[in-house]
Amino acid sequence: MTAVVARDLRRSFRTTQGRLRRTRSEVEAVRGVSFEIAPGETFGLLGPNGAGKTTTIKMLITLLLPTSGSASVLGMDVVADVRAVRRRIGYVFGGDRGLYDRLSGLDNLRYFAELYGVEPREQQRRIGALLELVGMTGREHERVEGYSRGMRQRLHIARGLLHDPDVVFLDEPSIGIDPVGARELRATIASLKEQGTTVLLTTHYMFEADELCDRIAVIRSGEIVAEGTPEQLKRGVASGRVLEVETYGVPAGVVETLGDLGPVHSVAVEERGQLQVLVLQCDADSEVTQDVLSRLGDVRVGRVSAREPTLEDAYVQLVTQ
Ligand SMILES: Nc1ncnc2c1ncn2[C@@H]1O[C@H](COP(=O)(O)OP(=O)(O)OP(=O)(O)O)[C@@H](O)[C@H]1O
């Protein structure tokens, strides 16, 4: 049985603006989203801020009713079978809220285990296994207020898994976590997969999605614009090759003329300190470097390098084109 099915999900919000003259408007946050997640799969939902990822997740975890369309988790409808769905899913939202700082990690888990109705006899074994899974064994007696953000987030994940859900929704779990913490968190997410849990993950970190996800859907303005394995998405980048040129003080007009070169599909400028790095998506077999350099004329140029497209290249192209 498919773990998660979304069929033409839509959700709009009515908003009012202005204090004196109140104007009503409707935001279509999710506009016909469909996808399926197989059991045991780690599925990434990627998209810019406001693309509709959280709204989609909230519909799947029964916290928000769809305006239209349907969705099911493990064959159970998210509108008709709310209680049954909730019993089988876990969810973790990024950020710091939701733990008791004054309590130890262990007491937090005990408290939530009680709240989620985990059998008292089961609690100790379950909590022990979860501490192991999230790599926190040995730190469980310390108060949460002393935990790093990464540890808190792993404790959040342990909390979300207390009732042994089959499907877990992780909405930006690595937000605000330093690289070491983020690496540990990735290991935790990878071990969820190893134990057969189905995971839906949203993240703004492309290497994280590349490392963890079996398949990815890219969502933009409430619609899915691409779906596939990370490799398929990378291959789908129109170009096939990426040329990076470090420049100092490149005028916008010059950047535009680079886009006119035949083999160049797109040009983006990344500011890195003093540098402006031109990232050009080019045809795989093109010899465009000389043409690019001559168009740059007097502009001071640093390192020039070519590389294979990354998931981030594919993503940027998908959400900006
Ligand atoms: N309760 C609400 N009332 C009104 N508008 C909302 C509400 N919730 C979300 N929206 C709007 O719906 C759109 C999608 O929001 P959503 O939070 O799903 O995006 P997201 O992809 O999760 O973004 P982010 O990456 O910033 O978390 C946004 O335009 C947002 O302002």
The ligand as a Tripos MOL2 file, in Angstrom:
@<TRIPOS>MOLECULE
LIG
   31    33     1     0     0
SMALL
NO_CHARGES

@<TRIPOS>ATOM
      1 N1         -3.1060   30.7580    8.0070 N.pl3     1 LIG1
      2 C1         -2.8090   31.4260    6.9030 C.ar      1 LIG1
      3 N2         -3.4900   32.5400    6.5560 N.ar      1 LIG1
      4 C2         -3.2040   33.2150    5.4330 C.ar      1 LIG1
      5 N3         -2.2200   32.8860    4.5650 N.ar      1 LIG1
      6 C3         -1.4840   31.7970    4.8520 C.ar      1 LIG1
      7 C4         -1.7340   31.0100    6.0290 C.ar      1 LIG1
      8 N4         -0.8340   29.9840    6.0410 N.ar      1 LIG1
      9 C5         -0.0790   30.1220    4.9360 C.ar      1 LIG1
     10 N5         -0.4700   31.1880    4.2190 N.ar      1 LIG1
     11 C6          0.1140   31.6540    2.9480 C.3       1 LIG1
     12 O1          0.1890   30.5410    2.0850 O.3       1 LIG1
     13 C7          1.3830   30.5590    1.3140 C.3       1 LIG1
     14 C8          2.1570   29.2740    1.5190 C.3       1 LIG1
     15 O2          2.6550   29.2060    2.8410 O.3       1 LIG1
     16 P1          3.4500   27.9540    3.4330 P.3       1 LIG1
     17 O3          3.7230   28.2430    4.8550 O.co2     1 LIG1
     18 O4          2.7260   26.7050    3.0940 O.co2     1 LIG1
     19 O5          4.8060   28.0180    2.5910 O.3       1 LIG1
     20 P2          6.1540   27.2090    2.7810 P.3       1 LIG1
     21 O6          6.4910   26.6560    1.4350 O.co2     1 LIG1
     22 O7          6.0450   26.2500    3.9000 O.co2     1 LIG1
     23 O8          7.1870   28.3660    3.1340 O.3       1 LIG1
     24 P3          8.4870   28.3990    4.1160 P.3       1 LIG1
     25 O9          9.5980   27.7770    3.3400 O.co2     1 LIG1
     26 O10         8.6750   29.8650    4.3150 O.co2     1 LIG1
     27 O11         8.1180   27.6580    5.3590 O.co2     1 LIG1
     28 C9          2.1290   31.8130    1.7340 C.3       1 LIG1
     29 O12         1.8190   32.8220    0.8170 O.3       1 LIG1
     30 C10         1.5490   32.1200    3.0950 C.3       1 LIG1
     31 O13         1.6050   33.4930    3.3640 O.3       1 LIG1
@<TRIPOS>BOND
     1     1     2 1
     2     2     3 ar
     3     2     7 ar
     4     3     4 ar
     5     4     5 ar
     6     5     6 ar
     7     6     7 ar
     8     6    10 ar
     9     7     8 ar
    10     8     9 ar
    11     9    10 ar
    12    10    11 1
    13    11    12 1
    14    11    30 1
    15    12    13 1
    16    13    14 1
    17    13    28 1
    18    14    15 1
    19    15    16 1
    20    16    17 2
    21    16    18 1
    22    16    19 1
    23    19    20 1
    24    20    21 2
    25    20    22 1
    26    20    23 1
    27    23    24 1
    28    24    25 2
    29    24    26 1
    30    24    27 1
    31    28    29 1
    32    28    30 1
    33    30    31 1
@<TRIPOS>SUBSTRUCTURE
     1 LIG1         1 GROUP 0 **** ****
